[in-house]
Structure formats: C-alpha cells, structure tokens
Amino acid sequence: MNQIARKILIYNSLIIILLSLLVFSGCGIYSFTGASIPPEAKTVSVQYFPNNAMLVEPLLSNTFTTALRDRFMNQTSLNMVDQNGDLAFEGEISDYRTSPVAIQSDQTAALNRLTITVNVRFFNKFDETKNFETKFSQYIDYPSEQDLNSVKDNLITQIVDNLVEDVFNKSVVNW
C-alpha cells in the first residue's frame, strides 16, 4: 500500500471514530433541547393541575396540563404514564387575574395585565436533590381598550407556553 492510500485510510478511520463518538455520546443524559435527564429515567407523569385561583378560567387547567405533557412527549424520549413517573409533576393553578398597569394622567389604565401563576411540585426518583416546589408566574400586557374576552385565548396560549418553558427548564435543563 502506498503512502497516500495509507494516509487516506487513517484519515477515514479517524472520521468514522469521531462520528461514532458523537453519535453514541448523544445516547446518555443530554438531548438536543438542552434537557439533562438521568439515563435511568424512562417515564414522566404529569398530574392534572386544578384551578384554585379566585377567578377561574374554565379551560385553563386542561390547557396547562396538556401543554406540559406535550412538552415532555415532544422534547424528550420519556414515556408518559398516569402516575408515579421517574420524573413526576403535580400542582395547581394558584392565580389568574387581570390588573391595570400604566395608569395615565386621567386615572385610566393604558394597559391591562393578565397574570397566571402555577404552583409546581417536581419529583425526580433518581436524584432527590432536584426535587422542588416552586411558583411560576407569567404575564402579558394588553391594551385596555381591548375586551379580555376577545383576546384571552391568545394571551392564555402565550402565557402557558412561557410557564411550560419555565417548568421544563427548571426541572430538566437545570437553570
């Protein structure tokens, strides 16, 4: 075998080894979403989040619970189970309210703020130091001349997406 053929063979072998290392190292505890999940964790459970707020938006519990479940189903390889998952979530919606912000000189609000707060309890069977109970709160301001009923579906969707992002990050991205 001549010198050039040997160099090509060594070069190709190194590329194959490096690619193999990259592929197989991805099978551990890291995912492309940035999630750091214990390799022994195979399941996740998300209990229904009841709405215990003073003002109850009828579909909010289902919207939040479904969005959190979907996030784990779509961005991790964990299997969803009804209860006692290796990673488990439970909690409740503790606040849903609107309040005026940006008060103008004529004592009227230029903006209103929709705020949603959820209390989340997270349990990690394999690393109890990761367990937490935390309140997550998000809000969006909207023009006061808009009726809440006409904009709430869009606002709730955005706020829930932000809340789910926060819960996901705290539980498996470790921020």
C-alpha positions in Angstrom: 0.0 0.0 0.0 1.4 3.3 -1.0 1.9 6.3 1.4 -1.1 8.3 0.0 -3.5 5.3 0.3 -2.4 4.7 3.9 -3.0 8.4 4.9 -6.4 8.3 3.3 -7.3 5.1 5.2 -6.1 6.6 8.5 -8.0 9.9 7.8 -11.2 8.0 7.0 -10.8 5.8 10.1 -10.4 8.9 12.3 -13.5 10.4 10.9 -15.5 7.2 11.5 -14.3 7.1 15.1 -15.1 10.7 15.7 -18.6 10.4 14.2 -19.2 7.3 16.3 -18.2 9.0 19.5 -20.5 11.9 18.7 -23.5 9.6 17.9 -23.1 7.4 20.9 -22.4 10.2 23.4 -25.8 11.5 22.5 -27.5 8.4 23.9 -26.7 9.4 27.5 -28.3 12.2 29.5 -28.2 15.0 27.0 -30.8 15.9 24.4 -30.8 18.5 21.6 -33.3 20.5 23.7 -30.7 21.0 26.4 -32.5 18.7 28.7 -30.3 16.8 31.2 -32.3 13.8 32.1 -30.9 10.9 34.1 -30.2 7.9 31.7 -32.1 5.6 34.0 -35.3 7.7 33.8 -37.8 6.2 31.3 -41.1 7.7 32.4 -42.7 11.0 33.2 -46.1 11.7 34.8 -48.0 15.0 34.8 -51.0 15.1 37.1 -53.9 17.3 36.3 -53.4 20.9 37.6 -56.7 22.0 39.1 -57.5 25.7 39.0 -57.6 27.0 42.6 -57.4 30.7 41.7 -60.0 33.1 42.9 -61.1 33.8 39.3 -61.5 30.5 37.4 -60.9 30.4 33.7 -62.7 27.1 32.8 -60.2 25.7 30.2 -57.0 26.8 31.9 -56.4 23.7 33.9 -56.7 21.5 30.9 -54.7 23.9 28.7 -51.7 24.0 31.1 -51.7 20.3 31.9 -51.9 19.3 28.2 -49.1 21.8 27.3 -46.8 20.4 30.0 -47.5 16.8 28.9 -46.9 17.7 25.3 -43.6 19.4 26.0 -42.2 16.2 27.6 -43.6 14.0 24.9 -42.2 16.1 22.1 -38.9 17.1 23.5 -37.7 14.1 25.5 -37.7 10.3 24.9 -39.6 9.7 28.2 -42.8 7.7 28.1 -45.9 9.4 29.6 -47.5 7.4 32.5 -50.6 8.2 34.5 -48.8 8.3 37.9 -45.5 7.7 39.7 -43.3 8.5 36.7 -39.5 8.5 37.2 -40.0 12.3 36.8 -43.3 13.4 38.2 -45.2 16.7 38.3 -48.2 17.8 40.3 -49.5 21.1 41.4 -52.3 23.7 40.9 -53.1 27.0 39.2 -53.0 29.4 42.1 -53.7 32.7 40.4 -55.4 34.0 37.4 -56.1 37.8 37.3 -56.2 41.0 35.4 -54.9 44.2 36.7 -54.5 47.7 35.4 -51.0 48.9 34.6 -49.6 52.1 33.0 -52.1 54.5 34.7 -52.5 57.7 32.7 -52.9 61.2 34.0 -56.7 60.9 33.7 -56.6 57.9 36.1 -57.4 55.3 33.4 -55.2 52.4 32.5 -53.5 52.4 29.2 -52.7 48.7 29.6 -54.2 45.8 31.5 -52.1 42.8 32.6 -53.2 39.2 32.6 -51.2 37.2 35.1 -51.2 33.4 35.6 -49.4 31.7 38.4 -48.9 27.9 38.9 -47.5 26.1 41.8 -45.5 23.1 40.7 -44.1 20.2 42.7 -41.5 18.2 40.9 -40.1 14.8 41.9 -37.0 13.1 40.5 -36.8 9.4 41.6 -33.1 9.2 40.8 -31.9 12.5 42.2 -33.9 13.9 45.1 -31.7 17.0 45.2 -33.5 18.0 42.0 -37.0 17.9 43.6 -38.7 21.3 44.1 -41.9 23.1 44.8 -41.9 26.5 43.1 -44.5 29.1 42.0 -44.1 30.1 38.4 -45.8 33.3 37.2 -46.0 34.9 33.8 -48.0 37.8 32.5 -48.8 39.7 29.3 -50.0 43.3 29.0 -52.7 44.2 26.5 -54.3 47.5 25.5 -57.1 48.5 28.0 -59.5 49.3 25.1 -59.5 45.6 24.2 -62.0 43.4 25.9 -60.3 40.5 27.8 -62.8 38.0 26.4 -61.8 38.9 22.8 -58.0 38.4 23.5 -57.8 35.9 26.3 -57.4 32.8 24.3 -54.3 34.1 22.6 -53.0 35.6 25.8 -53.5 32.3 27.7 -51.8 30.4 25.0 -48.7 32.6 25.1 -48.6 32.7 28.9 -49.0 28.9 29.2 -46.2 28.4 26.7 -43.9 30.6 28.8 -44.9 28.9 32.0 -44.3 25.4 30.5 -40.9 26.7 29.2 -40.0 27.8 32.8 -41.1 24.5 34.4 -39.3 22.4 31.7 -36.1 24.5 32.2 -36.1 24.3 36.0 -36.9 20.5 36.1 -34.6 19.1 33.4 -32.4 21.9 32.0 -31.3 22.9 35.5 -31.2 26.6 35.1 
